[in-house]
């Protein structure tokens, strides 16, 4: 036991010493990284349209001497840094922004507009912190590229498109992320946390983010005059019955120990007060943590939709599932090493246990490829600002036009945490 304790102490000490050149590297690169962050924040691009962002990331990595490949799975970028014969680490950041108009009022706020699928002009913003994710990844790349002695192995830097549409990781894997490039022995990513102060890191083992499926249900009827409903089959009545019936899946069919959610986020039917329409369209989001509960919920949705139609004498509905994303589960052993590395670099008191969230994150697809993974959460709000927002009951969440990180301080913590976690995970 004394030998094991000594080994742990030496390991922590070595990581602490390694952080000294990380700090010096950050002092040297701070202006560059802040400029990069501001440029990314001002110029967000939507999922599958990250052309300029991907080109910028490729330039950043290529300038460091990495072997860079562009257009992996669409707009994906992969940079490979070989530092020795040890394990292969994969560090990932996502690049896409959201169709949200920025409301922060910051001097560097995004003013970018894009065209929606239906032709409307929409605001675009990095409201989920992907701009900070990319900046932290480039910061870590700059450190390892100039301190190759700090890592014995290979690091694959993955810049992923279309995380918000849950399509980018799938496409990069299909295009050879794990076969054309050195296959990862483990994968690490960070994600901004709008409710943690700068300096804190959130971690948990096991389920961290949920299985997510989107569902489109079209209910059919027979249209006619609203004054003569007996001559019609009303799809809006069907939809009303179904919206209520869907809630009983969670409350009466799934074991209450198993967390899950079914939300009807959209319902569209009809165009005029006195006309019963021929159809009604519902859009759902379905969230769970286990494969068994996910399968149970999807089957129940099909059954409930069919029953609602049958109860009105209508033809069978169309039920379509899409944008499926598997649950993100942090690998126990890897997360333990990440915790040790970050604790040695930042202090154990700066690591907090966080609850699982019902949001989606397609980084979890790597688990399906047998790659151990860990995503930790990066505190992004200066403590005084966070305390004031908590007191006022106004803490903007991710995907809010009012969210913004205190980027200068947060990126320093993020780079230090990524470096320390990557180094510690490489050791047995």
Backbone torsions as a table, in degrees:
resi	resn	phi	psi	omega
1	UNK	NA	-37.7	178.8
2	UNK	-63.3	-38.8	179.8
3	UNK	-64.2	-41.4	178.6
4	UNK	-64.1	-43.0	179.2
5	UNK	-62.1	-40.1	179.2
6	UNK	-65.0	-41.0	179.0
7	UNK	-61.1	-44.9	178.8
8	UNK	-62.7	-42.1	-179.4
9	UNK	-64.0	-43.3	178.7
10	UNK	-63.7	-41.8	179.5
11	UNK	-60.3	-47.2	179.7
12	UNK	-62.9	-39.3	-179.8
13	UNK	-64.0	-41.1	-178.4
14	UNK	-66.3	-37.5	177.8
15	UNK	-66.7	-41.3	178.7
16	UNK	-60.0	-40.9	178.0
17	UNK	-67.6	-36.5	179.5
18	UNK	-64.7	-26.8	-178.9
19	UNK	-72.4	-19.2	178.0
20	UNK	-62.4	-49.0	175.2
21	UNK	-68.6	-23.7	175.1
22	UNK	-64.1	-44.4	178.1
23	UNK	-61.9	-43.0	179.0
24	UNK	-64.0	-38.6	178.2
25	UNK	-64.7	-40.1	178.3
26	UNK	-66.4	-39.3	176.5
27	UNK	-59.6	-40.8	-179.7
28	UNK	-69.0	-39.1	-170.8
29	UNK	-99.9	-0.9	-172.8
30	UNK	-54.9	-47.8	-178.4
31	UNK	-61.3	-42.6	179.6
32	UNK	-62.0	-45.5	-177.4
33	UNK	-67.6	-39.6	178.4
34	UNK	-65.4	-41.3	177.5
35	UNK	-62.2	-41.0	177.4
36	UNK	-61.6	-47.3	-179.9
37	UNK	-58.4	-47.9	-177.4
38	UNK	-62.7	-38.4	178.5
39	UNK	-65.4	-42.6	178.7
40	UNK	-65.5	-39.9	-178.5
41	UNK	-67.4	-38.5	-178.8
42	UNK	-73.0	-20.4	-171.4
43	UNK	-127.6	59.6	-179.0
44	UNK	-73.5	153.4	177.3
45	UNK	-133.3	142.4	-177.8
46	UNK	-72.6	166.3	178.7
47	UNK	-54.3	138.0	-178.9
48	UNK	69.3	3.5	178.4
49	UNK	-123.4	22.6	-171.8
50	UNK	-82.8	47.6	-172.5
51	UNK	-66.9	-52.9	-178.6
52	UNK	-70.5	-37.1	178.6
53	UNK	-62.5	-46.1	179.7
54	UNK	-62.3	-41.0	178.9
55	UNK	-63.4	-39.0	179.3
56	UNK	-66.3	-42.1	178.7
57	UNK	-63.8	-39.7	178.2
58	UNK	-63.1	-41.4	178.5
59	UNK	-63.0	-42.3	-179.2
60	UNK	-60.8	-45.7	-178.3
61	UNK	-71.9	-39.7	-179.0
62	UNK	-65.0	-35.1	179.2
63	UNK	-64.4	-20.0	179.5
64	UNK	-90.8	0.4	178.9
65	UNK	88.0	11.6	179.5
66	UNK	-76.6	157.4	173.0
67	UNK	-82.9	109.0	-169.5
68	UNK	-112.1	134.2	175.1
69	UNK	-123.0	128.9	179.3
70	UNK	-103.9	168.2	175.7
71	UNK	58.3	42.5	175.0
72	UNK	-87.9	114.3	-178.1
73	UNK	64.1	33.4	-177.1
74	UNK	111.4	-110.6	-178.8
75	UNK	-100.0	12.7	-178.2
76	UNK	-68.1	149.4	178.6
77	UNK	-126.7	135.0	177.4
78	UNK	-127.0	125.6	174.6
79	UNK	-117.0	132.1	-177.0
80	UNK	-115.4	127.7	177.2
81	UNK	-120.0	117.3	-179.1
82	UNK	-100.7	120.0	-176.6
83	UNK	-120.9	5.9	-178.9
84	UNK	155.6	-164.0	-173.8
85	UNK	-101.5	11.8	-176.9
86	UNK	-81.9	-159.5	-175.7
87	UNK	-68.6	167.9	178.7
88	UNK	-105.3	119.1	176.0
89	UNK	-102.1	139.3	173.4
90	UNK	-113.5	123.9	174.6
91	UNK	-112.2	129.2	-172.3
92	UNK	-123.2	140.6	169.4
93	UNK	-135.8	147.7	179.6
94	UNK	-100.4	153.9	-168.4
95	UNK	-114.9	-17.5	-169.1
96	UNK	-84.6	155.4	178.3
97	UNK	-108.7	-173.2	-173.9
98	UNK	-119.2	153.5	175.9
99	UNK	-79.3	66.6	-177.6
100	UNK	-131.1	132.2	176.7
101	UNK	-78.8	130.4	-178.1
102	UNK	-71.0	136.8	-178.0
103	UNK	-122.9	15.8	-173.7
104	UNK	-75.9	-26.8	-175.8
105	UNK	73.6	12.0	-179.4
106	UNK	-71.5	151.2	178.6
107	UNK	-64.4	-21.5	178.6
108	UNK	-105.2	20.4	-178.6
109	UNK	-61.9	149.0	177.3
110	UNK	-70.0	133.2	173.3
111	UNK	-115.6	13.4	-176.7
112	UNK	-69.9	137.6	173.5
113	UNK	-118.8	150.2	176.1
114	UNK	-138.3	170.8	179.9
115	UNK	-101.8	128.1	178.8
116	UNK	-75.0	174.3	-178.9
117	UNK	-62.3	-27.5	179.4
118	UNK	-98.0	14.4	172.9
119	UNK	89.1	4.9	179.7
120	UNK	-83.9	152.2	173.6
121	UNK	-82.0	126.8	-178.2
122	UNK	-128.9	149.1	174.3
123	UNK	-74.3	153.7	179.3
124	UNK	-129.7	135.3	-174.8
125	UNK	-150.9	147.6	168.8
126	UNK	-82.6	77.9	-177.2
127	UNK	-92.9	3.2	180.0
128	UNK	-120.0	8.9	174.0
129	UNK	81.9	11.3	-178.5
130	UNK	-64.2	-27.8	175.4
131	UNK	-63.2	-38.5	177.5
132	UNK	-73.8	-36.1	175.9
133	UNK	-56.5	-48.5	-179.0
134	UNK	-63.4	-42.0	-178.1
135	UNK	-63.7	-43.0	178.4
136	UNK	-63.8	-39.5	179.0
137	UNK	-63.7	-43.6	178.4
138	UNK	-65.3	-36.8	176.2
139	UNK	-60.8	-43.4	177.6
140	UNK	-65.7	-40.1	178.7
141	UNK	-62.5	-40.9	179.6
142	UNK	-63.6	-36.7	178.5
143	UNK	-68.4	-53.8	-175.8
144	UNK	-64.5	-33.8	-179.3
145	UNK	-68.5	-25.7	-180.0
146	UNK	-104.3	-0.7	177.4
147	UNK	-139.0	61.7	-175.9
148	UNK	-61.9	-22.1	177.1
149	UNK	-69.6	-12.4	-177.0
150	UNK	-81.1	-7.5	179.6
151	UNK	-146.6	129.4	179.0
152	UNK	-105.3	94.1	-178.1
153	UNK	157.2	-151.8	-179.1
154	UNK	-125.8	138.8	176.0
155	UNK	-117.6	126.7	175.1
156	UNK	-103.5	118.3	178.4
157	UNK	-97.4	114.9	-176.3
158	UNK	-107.0	120.7	172.9
159	UNK	-106.8	111.0	-168.5
160	UNK	-105.0	133.6	173.6
161	UNK	-85.0	167.2	163.3
162	UNK	54.9	38.3	173.7
163	UNK	-67.7	-38.4	-176.8
164	UNK	-66.7	-21.9	177.2
165	UNK	-102.1	5.0	177.7
166	UNK	53.2	45.1	179.0
167	UNK	-129.8	-17.6	-172.3
168	UNK	-70.8	-44.8	-178.8
169	UNK	-65.2	-44.1	177.3
170	UNK	-54.0	-47.0	-176.5
171	UNK	-68.5	-37.1	179.3
172	UNK	-69.4	-38.3	176.5
173	UNK	-63.7	-44.6	179.6
174	UNK	-63.1	-27.2	-179.2
175	UNK	-93.7	14.9	170.3
176	UNK	98.2	22.6	179.1
177	UNK	-53.1	-37.0	-176.0
178	UNK	-104.9	3.1	-179.6
179	UNK	-123.7	-40.4	178.1
180	UNK	-74.5	-23.9	-177.4
181	UNK	-120.0	164.6	179.3
182	UNK	-52.3	129.6	-176.8
183	UNK	-72.4	129.6	-175.5
184	UNK	-68.5	135.0	169.2
185	UNK	-84.1	-24.8	174.7
186	UNK	-160.2	159.6	-177.9
187	UNK	-133.7	138.1	-178.3
188	UNK	-131.7	140.6	174.5
189	UNK	-145.8	158.3	172.3
190	UNK	-116.9	159.6	175.3
191	UNK	-139.4	135.0	179.1
192	UNK	-61.0	145.4	175.9
193	UNK	-121.7	119.2	-178.2
194	UNK	-80.1	-7.2	-176.7
195	UNK	-114.6	11.3	175.9
196	UNK	-116.8	141.7	179.1
197	UNK	-73.5	154.4	173.8
198	UNK	-56.0	134.2	-178.3
199	UNK	107.0	-25.1	178.7
200	UNK	-93.9	147.3	176.6
201	UNK	-122.6	130.9	176.8
202	UNK	-99.1	134.6	-178.5
203	UNK	-139.7	153.0	167.9
204	UNK	-158.8	152.7	174.6
205	UNK	-94.1	145.5	176.2
206	UNK	86.2	-151.9	-175.6
207	UNK	-57.9	122.1	178.5
208	UNK	-113.5	-35.7	176.8
209	UNK	-139.6	163.0	-161.8
210	UNK	-95.4	160.8	159.0
211	UNK	-62.4	136.9	177.5
212	UNK	-135.7	132.5	173.6
213	UNK	-130.3	142.5	168.6
214	UNK	-98.8	149.0	-178.3
215	UNK	-138.6	133.0	173.4
216	UNK	-114.0	125.3	179.1
217	UNK	-119.8	124.6	174.0
218	UNK	-111.0	119.0	177.9
219	UNK	-100.6	135.8	-174.5
220	UNK	-108.3	149.7	176.3
221	UNK	-141.7	-157.3	173.7
222	UNK	-131.3	117.7	-171.4
223	UNK	-75.0	161.6	178.8
224	UNK	174.9	-171.2	-177.1
225	UNK	-76.6	137.3	178.9
226	UNK	-64.2	-17.5	178.2
227	UNK	-81.8	-10.6	-179.4
228	UNK	-131.7	62.8	-175.5
229	UNK	-63.7	-22.1	-178.6
230	UNK	-69.3	-13.8	178.0
231	UNK	-96.1	5.7	-176.1
232	UNK	-124.4	173.3	164.7
233	UNK	-122.4	115.9	-168.1
234	UNK	-90.2	109.9	179.4
235	UNK	-73.3	-21.1	178.6
236	UNK	-72.3	-36.7	174.0
237	UNK	-64.3	-42.9	175.2
238	UNK	-54.8	-48.4	-177.0
239	UNK	-62.2	-39.2	179.7
240	UNK	-63.5	-43.0	176.6
241	UNK	-62.3	-42.7	-175.4
242	UNK	-67.7	-41.5	-180.0
243	UNK	-55.8	-44.2	179.3
244	UNK	-70.9	-40.4	-176.9
245	UNK	-66.6	-33.7	179.0
246	UNK	-60.0	-31.4	-178.0
247	UNK	-66.9	-22.4	-179.7
248	UNK	-76.2	-13.6	176.5
249	UNK	-62.4	-50.1	-179.6
250	UNK	-70.5	-44.2	-172.1
251	UNK	-80.8	-22.7	-173.7
252	UNK	-129.5	-7.6	-177.7
253	UNK	-116.6	-33.9	-178.9
254	UNK	-90.8	139.8	176.1
255	UNK	-52.6	126.0	-176.9
256	UNK	-61.9	-14.0	175.8
257	UNK	-72.6	-25.1	-176.2
258	UNK	-92.8	111.2	-179.5
259	UNK	-68.3	135.1	177.6
260	UNK	-163.0	162.9	-176.3
261	UNK	-143.6	137.8	165.2
262	UNK	-125.8	119.8	179.2
263	UNK	-123.0	128.5	171.5
264	UNK	-89.7	107.5	-174.1
265	UNK	-94.0	-13.3	-175.9
266	UNK	-154.7	138.7	174.0
267	UNK	-142.0	125.9	-176.9
268	UNK	-134.8	126.1	176.8
269	UNK	-163.6	132.4	174.9
270	UNK	83.0	162.8	-179.1
271	UNK	-138.2	-4.4	-174.6
272	UNK	-146.4	147.9	-175.9
273	UNK	-53.9	-42.1	-167.9
274	UNK	-111.4	23.7	177.8
275	UNK	-123.0	123.7	172.9
276	UNK	-81.2	122.1	-171.6
277	UNK	-80.5	168.3	179.0
278	UNK	-81.1	-15.2	-178.0
279	UNK	-157.1	165.2	175.7
280	UNK	-143.9	137.4	-172.1
281	UNK	-116.8	128.9	176.9
282	UNK	-116.1	145.8	173.8
283	UNK	-123.9	130.2	-174.9
284	UNK	-123.7	156.0	164.3
285	UNK	-121.0	136.5	-175.8
286	UNK	-124.5	128.6	-173.8
287	UNK	-136.1	139.8	-178.0
288	UNK	-158.7	177.4	179.0
289	UNK	-114.4	-23.4	-177.7
290	UNK	-114.5	154.7	178.9
291	UNK	-65.5	-34.4	-178.0
292	UNK	-66.4	-45.5	179.4
293	UNK	-66.9	-38.7	178.0
294	UNK	-58.0	-49.4	-179.1
295	UNK	-62.4	-40.3	178.6
296	UNK	-61.1	-43.0	-177.9
297	UNK	-68.3	-42.5	-179.2
298	UNK	-64.2	-40.6	177.9
299	UNK	-65.2	-39.4	-179.1
300	UNK	-67.3	-36.2	178.0
301	UNK	-63.0	-43.5	177.5
302	UNK	-60.6	-43.5	-177.9
303	UNK	-65.5	-43.9	-179.1
304	UNK	-65.5	-40.0	179.8
305	UNK	-64.7	-43.3	178.7
306	UNK	-63.8	-38.6	-179.6
307	UNK	-67.2	-39.2	178.6
308	UNK	-62.3	-41.7	179.1
309	UNK	-67.4	-44.8	-178.5
310	UNK	-62.6	-36.0	-178.2
311	UNK	-65.5	-20.9	179.2
312	UNK	-105.5	5.7	-178.2
313	UNK	69.0	25.2	-179.3
314	UNK	-93.6	162.8	175.9
315	UNK	-71.1	163.8	-175.4
316	UNK	-60.0	140.3	179.8
317	UNK	-76.6	164.5	171.1
318	UNK	-98.6	124.0	-179.9
319	UNK	-121.9	118.5	-176.2
320	UNK	-127.3	131.0	177.6
321	UNK	-107.1	143.9	-177.2
322	UNK	-154.0	176.4	175.4
323	UNK	50.3	39.7	-178.4
324	UNK	-72.0	132.2	179.2
325	UNK	-130.5	126.5	-179.2
326	UNK	-74.7	158.7	178.7
327	UNK	-62.1	143.4	175.0
328	UNK	-91.7	116.7	-179.9
329	UNK	-117.9	120.6	178.6
330	UNK	-76.4	124.5	-179.1
331	UNK	-63.4	130.6	-171.5
332	UNK	-61.0	-51.8	-176.3
333	UNK	-65.9	-44.2	179.9
334	UNK	-64.0	-42.6	-179.6
335	UNK	-64.2	-34.0	175.2
336	UNK	-62.5	-41.3	177.8
337	UNK	-68.2	-40.7	177.2
338	UNK	-59.5	-42.9	178.5
339	UNK	-60.1	-45.5	-179.4
340	UNK	-62.0	-44.8	-178.4
341	UNK	-63.4	-46.0	-179.0
342	UNK	-68.7	-37.2	178.4
343	UNK	-62.5	-40.3	179.0
344	UNK	-66.8	-32.7	-177.1
345	UNK	-83.2	-41.6	-172.5
346	UNK	-110.7	-17.9	-175.0
347	UNK	106.3	134.1	-176.9
348	UNK	-60.1	-30.9	-178.1
349	UNK	-66.7	-17.0	-178.3
350	UNK	-86.0	-2.9	178.9
351	UNK	-101.6	126.7	179.4
352	UNK	-121.0	148.2	175.7
353	UNK	-78.8	130.1	-179.0
354	UNK	-114.5	153.3	179.6
355	UNK	-80.4	155.3	173.2
356	UNK	-65.8	153.8	-179.6
357	UNK	-119.5	153.1	-179.9
358	UNK	-86.4	7.7	178.8
359	UNK	-81.6	167.6	-177.6
360	UNK	-104.8	156.8	178.4
361	UNK	-159.0	111.9	-172.2
362	UNK	-78.2	2.9	167.3
363	UNK	-55.5	-29.5	-179.7
364	UNK	-63.3	-15.4	178.7
365	UNK	-63.5	-23.3	178.6
366	UNK	-65.3	-27.3	176.8
367	UNK	-61.9	-36.9	177.5
368	UNK	-66.8	-15.9	176.7
369	UNK	-100.1	14.9	177.4
370	UNK	64.7	31.8	174.2
371	UNK	-103.2	116.8	175.7
372	UNK	-60.4	137.6	-177.1
373	UNK	-137.6	158.7	174.7
374	UNK	-148.3	127.3	171.4
375	UNK	-116.0	125.1	175.9
376	UNK	-110.3	161.4	-176.6
377	UNK	-105.4	135.6	-174.1
378	UNK	-105.5	118.7	174.5
379	UNK	-61.7	137.0	-171.3
380	UNK	-129.8	-0.2	-176.2
381	UNK	-115.0	129.1	176.7
382	UNK	-55.0	137.8	-172.9
383	UNK	-53.2	-40.8	-177.8
384	UNK	-67.0	-41.0	179.2
385	UNK	-66.8	-40.3	179.3
386	UNK	-64.5	-43.4	179.5
387	UNK	-60.1	-40.9	179.6
388	UNK	-65.9	-40.0	179.4
389	UNK	-68.1	-38.8	178.1
390	UNK	-63.4	-44.0	-179.8
391	UNK	-62.1	-36.0	-179.8
392	UNK	-82.9	-6.6	-177.7
393	UNK	68.9	29.2	-176.7
394	UNK	-134.2	78.7	177.0
395	UNK	-108.1	101.5	-179.0
396	UNK	-61.8	132.9	177.4
397	UNK	-87.8	176.3	171.9
398	UNK	-62.2	153.7	-176.5
399	UNK	67.8	22.6	174.4
400	UNK	-110.0	139.2	177.6
401	UNK	-66.9	-10.4	-178.7
402	UNK	-99.2	-5.4	-177.8
403	UNK	-79.9	134.9	168.2
404	UNK	-152.4	140.5	179.3
405	UNK	-84.7	156.0	167.5
406	UNK	-82.8	86.1	-162.0
407	UNK	-67.7	-36.8	-173.8
408	UNK	-62.6	-43.9	179.4
409	UNK	-77.8	-39.8	-175.7
410	UNK	-65.4	-37.6	-177.1
411	UNK	-68.1	-31.9	177.3
412	UNK	-64.4	-43.5	178.4
413	UNK	-66.3	-42.0	-179.4
414	UNK	-61.7	-43.1	178.9
415	UNK	-65.0	-46.0	179.9
416	UNK	-60.4	-41.8	-179.3
417	UNK	-67.1	-42.6	178.5
418	UNK	-61.5	-44.8	-179.0
419	UNK	-62.8	-49.0	-177.3
420	UNK	-64.1	-42.4	-180.0
421	UNK	-64.7	-41.8	-179.4
422	UNK	-63.4	-43.8	-179.8
423	UNK	-65.4	-46.1	-176.6
424	UNK	-68.3	-36.8	-177.9
425	UNK	-65.8	-22.8	-178.1
426	UNK	-77.8	-13.0	-177.3
427	UNK	-101.7	142.7	177.5
428	UNK	-74.6	NA	NA
